[in-house]
Amino acid sequence: VLMLERGPPLSEYIAKGYDDALMSGAAESFIVVRRLVELVVDVSAANNEKKKPLSKICTLDDPRLLNPWAVLPDEHRRREQEQQQTPVSSSSSSSHFRGSNNNNNNGRKDLDASQRRQLQDFEEEEVEALFSSEKQLESWDVIIVGAGPGGIAAAKTILDNNLGASVLMLERGPPLSEYIAKGYDDALMSGAATADPQFREDVEGTPIVVGTGVGGGTLHFGMQFIDQDGVADASARQGATANVKEEVAMFAEMTGATSYTDEDYFTISDIVGKTYLDLMDEINGTLSSEGIDLYRNKVYKTGTDINDQPRLLLGQLLENYANLEIRTGVTVTKVITKESIGPNTNFNAVRIERDGGDSDILYGSHIVLAAGALNSARLALNDGIATPTGTTEEDATPYIGPVWDHQGLVLTYFAPGTTFVSSDNATSGSDISPEYSTDLGLQVFADIEEVFPETDGFVALLSLPALTSQEDVDILKAGETWAGADPVGDGDAPMLSYVFDLGDFFTTSAGGHPGGDITSVVVENGYELGFVLDTLAPETHKSNKLGRVMRAGGRLIGIVGGSSTNSTTSIEFDYSTVDVAGESILGHLQTRPDHHRWQYYYTTAGESNMLITVSTTGELIEDDGRVYAGRALGPDTVDLPTLQQAGFEAIMEGIMKNHEVLTNLGYFTQVDVEAITDIETLVNTPGYLPTTYHYHGTLSATRLAPGFYAGDLSRMTFKWAGSTSVAAAAMGIQAGKEVLCQLSRNGCRLSSNTAVSFQRGGK
């Protein structure tokens, strides 16, 4: 064997004393400047022959950093300079952005085509800042874009296994302290938290909702913590890369999420205990023989005291890490590769905009995209971090995909003994006298749909005796506080359906609806708010519905003139089956078939006289969703997957199987489920969900640029059969492991499914 090597023999290396491991710093052929580790070196006479931190005595345009031999013995310095010395041509003073012949202080030459494309929307001073040597001294080992479950799990994985790593987390939403200040750290406030617009973004023109704040979607969604082996096993059948059981187990251990027990049910009340056990017994007795399992999921709460249920807040997992900085109110508008910055940097970068409007550029060796499957894909596509998976035929717009998601149907079931009593005094539009409408300055609408263009808020109907006082109408139209009980009329006044913008009725517990967001139930029942509130808790709402709406910022818009089917409907309960304490048990039950094509959720509501159920697709998801290039989420930048026949059949199978269970127990729904025979009927049924906000897989068909990692549901290469918060965290853990492999060059092994095994301690 003949071996040829252009460098010197090993004997010369040993002669310099580099066989001492503690001389490794001098032996290295590159210098890494770290924020938290001060590298002490011998410096020249120009620095008074003192030992100082390297970061304190030179900037990145210092030739000692640009030259790998800058701090090594003189003969090596001279030899390397002789070998690398090249003529430097003079240049004009025109800007980098214009692609001049100018060389900047980093020895960086003209922008090439890829650099121009990445920086095309930068202002001239921003380009100068990007290549600023002093700016690059403030850098991090890892920058994580997004503080959802994936970003949090990635950060914790890195920080727990590399004590020296510096991590910066950027989140556009508010800090966790603002969430806690509203009382949302109580798990039983989940309804109010779900609807609070401060912690969610409803993307205009679409049904898309994404989470904001430290915790992401876990701050505003349903409370089930689904780490069941059955769900992970279902995904693992799709291939080796889908086996994430290790990461799911790691996240469950991180969080300490807890489950309800049979004892908890009866601690709340005997009625609640019997309700749950009867339901579970019926599910097991009716469905288990058909290959359908009952899942008693954990919930996003901690502790075991049923009378005290603190909400599991993922942001609290990141407390007390000295090397972690979290910045909130920050939007990442661009991600930038080190190749675009220049040949003499080891940093990638992000451009941010703060809530106040000012912008900045931040540097990190490794950047984890954890902004959610839609936003991470959009950033990667816009800025050339990921290769498009295709272009549109019409105008060659690049896109990336797929977008995987679940669709479904919400159904409300009423407990046995619930009856509805209707009367015939509803008033049609032609019967509304001017004295109740135009004479009082009230607009009459033909139906509720006509009202929607009049306001951006959520609207609903309240059936009240016809108002006759101009003063009362003016108060309600102006959104002023309504004092006293609901109007009762003079006995001769007809019942009219008044339409209100509900303001913050479902987003505040101070005078609004303490039971949280029940908008889906209101929609399902023809927008009849009074009917729904009477259904949920007649004793609580019997005479102050109007006052509550007005105290929460509601306002009167007009009158809906068509006949109101529920305007004079009352509800009667058999209170032997009802208990107000039922709301103390968060939704946690599911049924799933062995094939995992559908999933069915159960949640108690009201005074446990109702069950809110959701049947959705599971593993069976269409592949036609896409994310397009664009600077914001919207109807032009996201196509959600469409429901096809197989998905429709899966949803309906879930509905019919569980409908049998519920009807066997005496529950009933107002929806004729047997009449839902095709996709069109399902889509037009109140309670249809075109999305369940489980977006994933958007970066599954592409690779990211070096130094970039997908740390959320975008990296999923398989279709997830359940709710996705735990899955998102599992993806963050995978990304964290990959970053650890780069930070620590020993004890790291990437297996075939991209899971990582590593030694604790790291670099």
N, C-alpha and C positions, 0 to 999 in steps of 0.2 A: 504494500500500500504506500503510495506517495501522496502526502498532504501538502498543499501549497497555500500559504498564508501571506498576505501582503504586509502585515504588521510585524513588529519585532518579536524575538523569541521570548519565552516565558522567563528565562533567566534575567532579562533586563527588568521585567516587572518585579521579580523577587528582589533584585539588587536595590530597588528603590524603597524597599520595606513594605510593599503593598501586600505581602503575604500575611501581614497583621490585619485582621478584619476591621480593627478600629481605624485603619487608614482608608476605609472604603470611600469616604467623601472625597479625598484627594484623587483616588483612582477613577472615580466616575468620569465619564466623558460628557456629562451634561450637568447643569445646575438647576435645581428645582427650588423656587422661592415659595415658602409656605407661610401663611399668616400666623400660625400658632406654634411653629417650630423655628427658633432662631439658629441659623447655621453660622457658627463662629469660624472665621478663617483668618489666616495671616494676610495682611494687606501691605501695600507698598508704602514707601516713604511719604508719598503724597497724603497718606492717611495716618501719619505720625507713628507708624509701626505699632499701632495699638490693635487689639482684637475687638472687633465690633460686630454686631449682627449684620449679615450681608444686606438684608433689606433696608438697613439704616444708612448704608454708605454708598449705595449705587442705585440707579433706576434702570429700567429695562433697556434703555438705549445706551447704557454703559457698555463699552466693548468687552468688559470682562464677563458680561452675561451673554452677549452675542457670540463670543468666542468660547468654546467649551474648555479651553486650556487657560482661561483667564486667571485662575487662582492656583495654578500648578507651577512647578519649577520653571525657571527662566528658559532652560534649553528647550523644553517642550513647547513653551509659549512661542519662542522664536521659530521652531520647526513648523508648528501648525500655521503660524502667520505666513511663513514663506510659501507653504503649500496652498493656502486658501486665498492669498492675495490676488485680487483682480482689479483692473482699472475701473475707476468710477467716473462716469461721464457727468458733465454739468447738465443742469436742467432748468427749466423755467419755473416760475412761481405759481403756475396755475394749479387748481385744486386736484385732489386725488379723484374726486367723483367724476371729473371731466375726463379722466383717463390720460392725464398729461404724462410727460417724461420725468415728472418730479419724483425724487426718492425721499421718503420720510425718514424720521429719526431712527426707525427700526431697520433701516436698510431695505425697506419694502419698496418694490418697484411698481410699475403701472398696474392698475386694476385690469385683470383679465375679464373675459366675457362672463364667467360664472360669478365673479365678484360683483361686476356691474349689475347683474340680475338680482343678486341678493340685496344689494344696497340701493336699488333704483329709487326707492321712496324716501331715502334719507336726506335730510337737510345737510348743507355743506359743513356746518359746524359739528354735526353729529358724526360725519365721516372722520373729521379730525379727532373728535373725542374717542372714536372707536379705536384708532391707532395710537392713542396717547399712552406713552410708556408709564407715566405716573398712575394713570387709571388702572393699569393692569396689575399694579402692586396690590390693590385691594381686590383680592380674588378668593374664590372658595374651591375646595376640592370638588364639591358637588352642589349644583343648583337644582332644586326640585320645583317644577312649575305646576302648582296646584296642590291644595291641602285637603284633598278628598281621601277616601280610605286607601287608595293606591299610594298616593304621595306620602301619607303618614306611615304606612307600613314599610315603604322603601326607606324612609328616613330612620325609622327605629331599627330596622335590620342593619343599616350601615353603622349607625352610632353605637349599637350594642356590640358590634364585632370589630370596630376599628376606632379605638378611643381617641386617636389623633386626627381623625377626619373632620374637616370643617364643612358644614352643611348650611346652605341658605334655602329657605322655603318661601316661595312667593305665592300669595293668594289674593285674588281680586276682591273677595268678600270681606265681611267684617271680622274682628277678632272674636274668639270664643267667649270672652268676658261679656260681650253684648248679648250673646245668646243666653248666658246664665243669668244676666240681669233681668231678663224677661220671665224668669222662672221656668225656662224650658229644660233645666237640668232635672226636673221632676218628670219621670217617664209618663205619668198620667196626663201631662200637658201636651202629649204628642200631637193631638188633633190641632191645637192652636199653632204649634210649631210648624206643622205640615203646611199650613196655609199662609204663614208669615212671608210676605214678599221680600223681606230683608235677607232671607236665607234661601231664596230660590229665584231663578230667572225663568219666566214664562216667555218663550221666544215668540215674538209677534208674528202672526200669520201662520203659525204652525201649532200642533199639539205638544211640541217639545217643551219639557221642563228639565232644567239642570240645577244642581245644587251650588250654593255659594257659601263661603265661610269655612272656618277651620273644622273640617269634618265632612264637607261636601254634601253629597246626597244623603248621608246618614243623618243630617240635621232636619230633614223635612219629609222623610218617606215613611212607609209602613215599618213597624218595629220588629219584624221577624228576622232573627239571626240564623241563617240557614247554613249550617256547617255539616249537614248530614252526609255520611259516607255514601248513601244511596245516590245522591245528586252528583257527587264527585265521581262515583263509579260509572254513572251514566255517561258522563263526559269522557271518561278514560276509554270507553269503548270506541271512541272516534279515532283513537291513535295514541301513540306513545307520548306525543307532545301535550296531550290533554290530561295527563295524570298530575293533578295538583293537590293530591291528598296531603302530602307533606306540608305544603304551604298553608293549606286550609287549617290543618291542625296547629301550625305555628301561630296563626292569627287568633284562633280560639284561645290558645294559651296566653297570648299577649293581653287579651281583653278581659278575660274572666266573665264573659256573658253567662247569664244564668237562665234556668228553666223554671216553669211552674210545676208544682207537685199536686197530687190529689189533695193533700192536706191544705195547700193554699186555697183551693177552690172552696173548701168547707170553712176555712178561716174567714173568708169574705162573707159567706152565708150558706145555709143549707140549700137554698134555692139555686144559687149559682153552682154549688158543687154537684147537685143532682142534674142540672142542665148539661154541664160538661161531661159528666160520666155517662149520662144517657146518650148523648151525642156520640161519644167515642165508642160505646158499646154497640150502637146501631151501625156505625161505620164499619167496625171490625166484623160484625155479624153479617152485614149485607154485602160488603165489598171485598173482604179479604180472599174469599174463594175465587174471585175474578182477577186476582193478581194486582189488586189495588191496596196500597199500604197507607196507614195513618201515620203522619209525621207530627210529633209533638216538638216543635222547634224551640230553640232558645229565643229570647227576646233581648233587645238592646237596653238592658237594665243590669245593674249590679246588686249584689247583696242577696240575702235570703229572707229578709223580713218583708212579708207581703204588705204590711202597713206602711212601709217606707221603701219606695222603689226609685232610687236614683237612676237617671238615664245614663247609659253608657255613652260617654263623650270621647271620641277617638282622639281629639286634640289633647286631652289630658295625658295620653300616653307619651307625649313629647315634653312633658315638664321636667325641669332639672337637668337638661343636657347643656353643659357649658359651651359646647362647640356648635350648637344649633342656633340659628337666627331665623325667626319667622316674621316676614313683613306682610301685612294685610293692606287692603285698599290699593293693591298694585295689579295692574293688568299687563301681561306680557304680550307685546304687539309683534315681536319678531324674534326668531332664533337664528343665530349666526354661527357658521362653522369656522373653525380655526383657519381653514384654507382661505376663507374670504378675508380674514384679518391680515394674514401674511405668513411668510415662511419662518419667522423668528419668534413665534409664540406657541405655547402649549395650551392655550386657552380657547374654548368656545365662548360664546357670549349670548346674552339676551338683551333686547331693548324693552324697557318697561315704561308705562305711564302711570303716574299716581293719580289718586282721586282729585287732587288739586289741579291736574292738567300738565304738570311738568314731567319731563322724561329723563331717562338716564340709561346708561349701558353698564351691565354687570358681567363679570367674567367668572367662568367656572371650567375646570378641567373636564368634568363630566356633567351632562345635563339630562335630567330625567323628566320626560314629558308625562305629567300625571294630572292634566287639566280635564279629564273626562274623555271618553272615547270619541266624541264629536269634535271638541276643541283641540285635543292633541293631534288628531288627524288633520284638522284644518291648518294648524300651525306648521306641521311637518310638510304638508303639501304646498302651502303658500311659499315657504322659504327654502324649498329644495332640499330639505332634510330627508324626505322620502320620495321615491320615484312614483309618479302616478301609475295607477293600474289600468288607466285607459283615458280616452277623450271622447267627448260627445260627437255624434255624426253631424249635428247641425252647425256648430260653430267651433268645434275642436277644443272646447273647454276641458281642461284636465280634471280628473276626479280620482278619488281613492275609495276603496271599499273592499269587502262589503260592509254594510251596516246591518248588524243582526239585532233583533228586538222581539218582544212578545206582544201579541194583541189579545184582547179578552172582552168579557162582559161582566159588569157588576149587577148583581141581583140582590134585592132585599127580601128576606123571609120574615114573616110575622109569627109570633109564638101562638100556640093553641089558646083559644079563648079570646083572641082579638077579633072584634067585630067593627064594622063600619056602618054608620047610620047616616043616610042622605036625606035631604029635604029638597023641595022643588022651587025654592024662591030665588034661584040664581037669575040674574038679570042679563039679557042680551044687549048687544050694542044699540039696537033700535029703540030699546026701552029706556036708555039713559037720558034723563031729562036735562036740558041745558042748565037748570039750576044746580045740578050736581057736577057739571063739566065745564062747558064754555063760559057760563056766567061766573064761574069761580076761577077761570083762567087755567083749566085743566085740559090737556090734550087727550083725546080718546084714540086708542090704538085698536086695530082689528084683532091682533093676537100678539103674543109675547115676542115673536120674531121681529115685529115692526119696531120694537123698543131697542133692540141691540145697537143700531147705529147711533142712538142718542147718547150713549155713555160707554166708557171703557171699563166700567166697573161691572161687578156681578149683580144682575137684577133678579128680582123675585116678586111674587104676588102675595099681598096680604088682603084677605077678605074682611071688610069692615062695613058697618052701617054707613050709608051715604053721608058724606061730610056736607054740612050746610053752612058752616062758618067760614067766611073769607079769612078771618084771622087765623083759624086753625090750618087752613090750606097754605097760607103764606108761611107759617112757621115750618110746616113739613117740607115745602118746596125749598126753603132756605137752608134746610138741614140743621135747624136749631133743636135744642133739647126739648123733648116732649114730657111735660110734667103730668103725673097722674096715670090712671089706668087707660086701657084701650077704650075708644068711644063705644057707647052702647046704643046710640040712636034714640029716636023718640017713639019707637014702636011701629011707625008707619014707613020709615025710611027703608029702601031696599038694601040688600047686601051687594056691594060692588067690589070688584077685584082691582085694588089699587096697586100700581107697580112702583117699586122702590129700587133705587141703587142702594145696595146694602153697605157700602163703605167698608169699614173694617170689622163688620159683624163677625166674620169667621176668622179674624186674625188677632183678636184681642180678648183677654179675659176680663178687662176692666169695663164692664157694662155691656159687653157684647154677648157672645155665646160661649160659656165656659166649657161646653162639650167639644169645642174645636170645630174643625172643618167637616161639614156634611154636605158640601155642594153637590156631590154626585147623587146623593139621596134626593136633594131638592130638584135636580134636573130630572131624575127618574120619575118624580111625581108631579110633572107638569109645571115646575117652578113655583108650586104652591107652598110657600114658606110656612104659613100658619098651620096648614094641614100636617106638614112634616114635624113641626115642633110639638104639636098636640099628640102626634103619634109617638114621638120619642119620650116625652115626659110631660103629660098634661098638667100635673100638679105644679110643676116648676114654671110653666109658661102660660098658665091659663088666662091671665089678665094683663100681662105686661109685654107682649110681643112688640108692639109699636114702640114703646119706650126704650126697649133694648136696641132696636134697630137704630133709633135716632141717637142714642147715646154713643153708638159706635160709628157715627159719622154718616148715617144713611140720609137719604133725601127722597122726597116724593117726585116722581116724574110724570105720572098721569094715571089714566084708567085704561085697563084692557077691556074692550067692549064686548068681546064674544062671551058666550055662556061659559061660566067657570065650573067645571065638573066637580071640583072639590071645595068650592067656596063655602058651602054650607054643610060640608061633611064633618061629622064628629066621629070620635073613635072611643070605643069602650074596651077595657081590658078585663081579663080574669086575673086579678092581682095575686091569686095564689101561684101564678107562674112568673111573676115579675118581681124584680128586686133591684133597687137603685144601685146597689153595690156591684152589679155586674160590670160596670164601667171600670172597675179596679183591676180587671183582668184584661191585659192587652192581647190582641189577636196573635195566635201562635199555632193554630191547628191547620194542617194541610192534608189533602189526599193526593196521591200520585200513583199512576199505574207503573208496572214494571218497565214498560217501554218508554216512559217519560215523555210522551208526546204532549201531555197536558199536565197542568197543576191547578189545584183548587184550594183557595184560601177561605178560612172562616174567621170572622171577627164579630164579637158581641157589640151591640150598640144600644143607646138609650138605656132604659131601666131594664136591660136584658130581655126586653120583649121582642127584640129584633136581632137577626143575624144578617150581617153584610157579607156576602160571598162574592168571590171573583173566580171565574174560570178563564184561564189563559193558555196559550200555546206553551209548550215546554221546549223540548229539543228540536221540535219541528219548526224551523224558521226559514223564511224565504231569503234568497241571496241578492235581491235586486236593490237593496239600499246603497246609497252613495253619499259621499261628502265631496263637494266641489270647491274649487279655489274661490276664496273670498275672505274679506276681513271681518265678517261677523256671521253668526249663525242666523239662518232665516230660511224662508221658502225657496230662495234661489241657491242656497248652498248645501241643503240637506234633503235627500230623498229617503224617507223611511221605507222599510220593506212593506210590500203590499200583501194583504191577506189573500191566500189562494185556497182552493177547494180542500186540500189536505189539512191546512190549518183550521179552516172552518169546521171540518168534521172532528178535529181534535177538541176544539173548544166545546162543541155541542156534546161530544161524548162525556166530557167532564161535567157539563151541566146536567145531563140526563142521569148519569150515575149517582150524583150527589143529590139531585132532586128526589130520587127514590128514597134516599136516606131521610131527607127532611120531611117529606110527606108522610113517611111511616111514623114519624114522631109528632105529626099533627101541624107542622109548620106549613105556611102557604105564601106564595108570592102573587103580586098583582100582574105579573107578566105571564102571558100564555107561552110557555117555553116550547110547547109542542108545535106552535105555529111558526117557529123560526126554522124554516126549511131550506134557506139558501143564504148566500153571502149578503145579498142586498138587504134582506130582511134583518139579518143580524146587525149589519152596519147601521141601519135606521132604527134599531131598538134603543130606547133610552138606557144609558149606562154602558154603551159600547165604548171600548178603549182602543183607539188606533195605535196607541203606544202604552207600554207600562214602564217606560223610562229605563229599560234594561239594555241600553245601547252598548254593543261590544263588537270586537273583531275588526275594527276599521283599519288597523295597520297590520292585519294578519297576512296580507299578500305582498308585503314589501319589506325592504330593509332600510334602516336608518343610517345616516352618516356616522362615521367614527366619532365616538365620544358622546353619542346621543342614545337614549334608552327609552322605550315605552314602559311606563310604570303604572298603567291603569288598564281598564278593560279593552283599550285599543289593541293591546298586544295579544289578545286571545286568538289562538289559531283554531278554535273549536267552538261549537255552539253550546252555550251554558243552559242547563235545563231548569234553572230556578231564578230566584231573586239574586241580584248581582253584587251587593255590597261586600260580602265575604269573598266572592270571586275577584273583585277589584283589588282587595287587600292582598290576596294570593298573588296577583300579578305584580303588585308593588314589591312584595317580598322577593319574587324572582328577579325583578330589576335591581333591587338592592344587592342581591347576591352577585349579579353580574358586575356591578360597580365595585364590590369588594374584591372581585377577581382582579380588577385593574389596579386597585389601590394596593393590594397585597399580592406579591408575585410568587408566593409559595403557599402550599397547602390549599390550593384552589383547583377544583375539578368541575368542568362543565360536562354533564351527562347528555345523552342523546335527546332527552326531552327538555333541554335547557334549564332543568333544575340544577342547583348548584350545591355542592358540599364544600365546606370550608372549615379551616381551623379558627377557633376563637383567638382574638388578640390582634390579628392582622399586622399591618405595617408598624 
